[in-house]
Amino acid sequence: MKIVLAYSGGLDTSVILAWLKEQYNAEIIAYVADVGQQEDWAVIKEKALRTGASKVYVEDLKREFVEEAVFPAIKANATYEYKYLLGTSLARPIIAKKQVEIALKEGADAVAHGATGKGNDQVRFELTYRALAPHLKIIAPWKEDNFFTSRSDLIDFAEKHGIPVPVTKSKPYSMDPNLYHISYEGGVLEDITRSYDSSMFLMGKDPFELDDQVEMVSVSFEKGIPVALNGKRMDPVKLLQEANTIAGRHGIGIVDIVENRLVGMKSRGVYETPGGTLLIEAHKALESITLERDTMHYKQMVEIKFAEMIYYGQWFHPLRVALQSFIDSTQEVVSGTVELKLYRGNCVVVGRASEQSLYDTNLSTFEAGSNYDQKDAKGFIKLFGLPMEVFARKNPWFKK
């Protein structure tokens, strides 16, 4: 039997690699996805081989991640439950897609992942497998009867088998970094009455610990896609990295949220998404002057469903693809530049400009000389309110 394991070199997948080899007497191919974690890939590859992998794939997916997942999400202003910008959710289908490609190339019998049976990642991985290669067997050790029941057990197994892991029992919360964000979950963070420890932040600084410092930044878009910062054009990966640096030093994009997982429970996550927050706030501001009212309002409803589908792991669902087509069509006019002021966790829009701008001072001005005839509003309001007026005459509920 040949199994391709989505491997990170962390506690779970390090133990799982050795466990799979023992339990299934199988050949294990480790697959590592580089979505911007800034790891020592040579060390991780060597660790996988030393732990029992017959072969290790290290795939650079940063550009694919940004162009095929992050930028489409920015076009959609994709946000789950008001705050979460879906950093982990967006990476999983990109990672799983490449895993399937490797499994098919290697003639593997199965794919495996280290997601638990309590989280969302299991769904994101497995729905991608099912959509792209439904014939492959899916192995999820955390959901098997003879696997371990806690991360403390995994640490014991790792110590017994001489597997080095970056987590200890005294600091067991997990981190999941990529180019778009870092998530912190589990361990001490499971006490929702307890504040996070700001020393854990890696992409930026806690805004409450910053000195007074204001920075201006401009973001330019072409058809909804960010293409330049402060007037300097950059390739997608570099642009997101630079946005992270700029926004991170001002504590932009830190979120502490108790969210509703797909499997039915609530969980706490602390997220850093500095560059993503900057880009989405700029994108919203540009849409506010380039999208007409009905399209903008309908898109806002679509955005909620779009974000939910990403969170639920339905990236390759035909409805998500159809919604993306609608969103892309709205972005044909979303080109221009937005200026923002950054200060202690705040990202404030202070200016916007676009050749497609629908903002017309001759219509909106309160001064004399407007092209708008206010007398036209009299008949409009009468007809617009006619159904309410007729109902009120027959049903005077408002008098109670």
N, C-alpha and C positions, 0 to 999 in steps of 0.2 A: 504494500500500500504506500502511496506517495501523497503527502499532505503539504500544502503551502500555507504557512503560518504568517499572519500579519504580526510582525515582530518589532518591538521598540527598544528592547534592551532594558526595560524597566522591570519592576518586581513581577508583575503578573505574567508577562509573556516570556520572561526568562525561565520562570518555573514551569510554565506551560510547555515550552519547548522540550525540556527534559521529561516532563510527565507524559507528553504525547508519544515520545520515543519509547518509553517504558510500556505504556498501556496498550499501544496499537502495534508495537514492534514494526514501526513504519519508518520510511525515509522522510525526514523533515527538511523542507526547503524554507529557509527564513527569508522573509521579504520585508525590507525596511523602506518606508516612504519618507522622503525629505520634503516636508511642506513648510520648511523654514524654522525648524527647531534649534538650529545652530548646535548640533552635536558633533562629536568626533566620530565620523562614520567608520573610519578604519578600526577604531577601538570596538565599536558595536559589532562590526562584522567579525572581528576576531573572537569576541565574546560568544557570538552565536555559534561559530564553528567549534569553539571549545566546549560549549554546552551540548553539542550533538548534532548540529545542522550539517547536512551533506553539501549544501550550497547556500549562498547568501546573495540576494539581489538587493542592491541599494539604488533606489530610483529617485532621481531629482524631479519632483513634481511641482516645484514652486511656481513656474510660469503657468502651467496648466491649472493649478489651484487658483491663481489670481484671475486669469482670463476666463476660465470656464465656471468658476464658482463665486469668487469674491465680487468681481465686477457685476455679474448678473444680479447678485444680492444687493449691491449698492444701487443699481438701477431701480430695484424694487423697494428701496429703503427698508429692507427686510429686518424686522425686529419682532421677537417673540415675547409676548406678555409685557409690552411697553418698554422693556429694557435690554433684553439679551439679543446681541447682534449676531448670534448663531455661528460663532467662530469654529467650534468643534463640529457642529452639525454640518457645516459646509465642507469640511475637510474629509469626513468619512466616506461619502460616495466617490470622491476622487481617489482616495486610498484603495477602497474596495474594488473599484473598476480596474486599476492596475493589477491588483492581486488576482483577479479573474483572468486577465490577459496572460499573466505568468503561469497560472494553473493550466490554461489551455496550451500554452507553448510547451510546458513540461510534461504534458499528458498526465497530470495529477488526478487522483481519485477524489480528493477532498480539499476544502479550504477551512481554515480555523482562525479564530480570533480570541482575544482575551477579555472581551466585554462581559460584564456580569449579567445575571438574570434580573437585576433590579433596575438597570439603567436604560438609557435611550440608545446607546451605541450599538447594542446587540441588534436592534431593529434596523439601524442605518446600514450596518454591515450586511445583515442577512437579506434585507429587501433588495440590496444591490446585487448580491449573489444570485438571488432568485430571478431577478429581472434579466441579468446578462448571461447566466449559465445555470439554468434550473436543474441540469442533470448532475451537477456537482454535489457531493455529500457535504453537509455543513457540520462542523464540530465546534461546539462551544463548551469547553471544559467546565466553566462555572455552573453550567446547568446539568452536569452529569452527576449521578449519585455517588460515584467513588472519587470525586474531586474534593478539594478542601472547602471548609465552611467559612473561613475568615482570612484576612490578609496576614494576621499574626501567624496562622498556620503556614502560609506561604513563606514567610520570613524564616520560620523554623526549617522548612524543607530546603530553602536556599542555603542556609548555614550548614545543614547536614551534608548537602551535595557540593559544597564549595562554590556556589554560584554567587558572585558579588552583585548586590543590588543597592540602589541609591536611597532606599527607604528604611527607616528603623522604627521600632515599636514606639519610641518616644516622640517621633514626628511623622505620623502616618498619613497626613493628608496628601492627596495626589495632585500632580500638576500635569496639564496637557497643553504644551505650547505649539503654536504654529505661526506662520507669517502674519496672520490676521489678529490673533489674540492669544492669551493664556488663560486657562481655567484652573481654579483651585477648588477642590471638593474633598469631602470626607474628613475623617479624623476629628481634630479639634473644631473644625468648622461646622460639624453636625450639631453643636450647641448653638441654636439660633439666638440665644440671649447674649452670646459672647461676641465681642467685636473681633474683626480680623486683625492680624498682626501685619502692620504696614511694611515690616522688614521683608516680607515674602515677595513683594512686587519686583518684577524683573524687566518689564517693558517701560515703566515710568515711575513716577514718584507719587506718594500720597499728597493730594492737594492741600491737606491740612498742615503739612510740614514744609510748605514752600514759602520762599520769600516773595515780597511784592515784585512781580515782574510781568510786564505785558508784552506780548509778541503779536505782530500782525502777520497774517499769512493769506495768500490768495490761492484758490484752486480753480483750474480751468477744465472744462468738460467739452467733449465732442460727442453728440448723440448719447448723452447720459454716462459716458465713460470718462473717468478722470485721466487727463493727459499731461497736465503740467502743474507744478507747484511754484509759486512766486515767479511765474512767467517762464520757468525752465521746463522744457519738455523732457520726459523721462520714459524709459520702458516700464511696463506694468509692475514688475517686481521691485525695481529701484524706487518707483514712485510710492508704493505702499511702505517700503522700508523707511523712506524719508519722512512720510506722513507719520509713521510711528514715532520716529525720533523727535519730530517737532512737537507733536501733541503729547507725547509721553513726558517730556520735561516740564509740562504744565499740569500734569495729573489728569489729563483728559481721558475719559472712557473707562473709569473704574466703576463697576457695578457690583452691588451685594444684593442678591435676589433669592427669594424662596419661590421656586417655579413649580409648575405642574408637569411632572414627567408623563410620558405617553402611557406607561404601565400603571398609572393611577395614583402614585404617591407624590407627595411634595418633597422637594429636596432643595438644599441651599447650595448656591454656587457663587463664588466671587470671581469676577472676570475683569481682565484688562483688554480693552480694544481701543487703543488711542487713535491710530490712524483711521480705522474704520469709522469711529465716531466723528472725526473731523470731516471725512469725505461724505458721509451720509448727511450731516448737517448742512454742508455746502450744497449737496445735490438737492435736498428739499428746498432750499432757498432759490435755487435756479429754476426748479419746477414751478415754484410759486409765481414766476413771471412769464413762463413759456407755455404752460399747459392751460387750456381754457377750463372753465369751471366744471362742466359736466364730466369731462375726461379725468380731471384731477380727482374729483370726488369719487368717481367709480374706481379709479386706480387705487385709492386709499382702501377701499373694501377688498380689492383683489390682493393688495399687499398683505393683509391679515391672513388670508388663506394661503398665500404663497409662503409666508414665513412659517406658518403652522405645518405645511407639507414638508418643508426643509427640516424642521425640528423632528417631525415624525419619520424621517428617513425615506420619504417618498420622492427623492430626487429624480428617479427614472420612471415615475408614474406619468402616464400620458396627460393627466390633467395639469401637473406641474409644468410639463413641456408646453402645453397649450397656453397656460397663463404666462409663461415666459415670452411666448410670441406676442401676446397682447401688450405686455410691458415693453418689449423691444419696439413695438410700433409707436408707442407713446413717446419714446425717447428720440425720435427723428428730429424733434424741434428743441431738444434740451442741450443746447450748446451755449457756452458763455463762461464768465468768470465771476467768482464770488469771493469777497474779502471777509475775513473773520478776525476777531480779536480773542486771543487766548489768555486766560488768567485764572489761576488756582482752580482748575477743574472745570471752568466755564469756557464754552465755545460759542461765542456770540457773533452772529452775522451782522456786519455793518455796511455792506454794499454788495450790489449785484448788477451785472450788465450782460446783455445778450442782444444780438441782432434779431433774434426771434421774440424779443420781449413784447408782451401784450399790454404792458403798463403804458397808459396814455394820459399824460398830465392834462391834456385838453379836455378829457372826459372826467377825470377824477378831481380836478382842482375845485376848491371852494371859493376861488376868486372869480371875479367877473371875466367874461369872455369865454366861458366853457362852451364846448360844442354840444353839451348835454342840455336838452330842454326839459326842465323839471316838471312842466305841465303834463308831459307824457306819462308820468308815474301815476297820475290820478286814475286813468282808465285801467292801467295795468293792475294796480292794487285792488280795484273793484272786482275785476274778473278773477284775479288770483285768489281773492278771499271769498268769492261767491259761494262755493260749497260750504264753507264754515258758517257763513251768514244764513243760508237756507236751513242748515242743521240747527243752528241756535234758535231760529224762530219756532221750530217744532219741538225742540228739546232744550228747554232753558235750564240745563244742569248747572250752568255757571252762577245762577242766582242763589244756589243753596249755601 
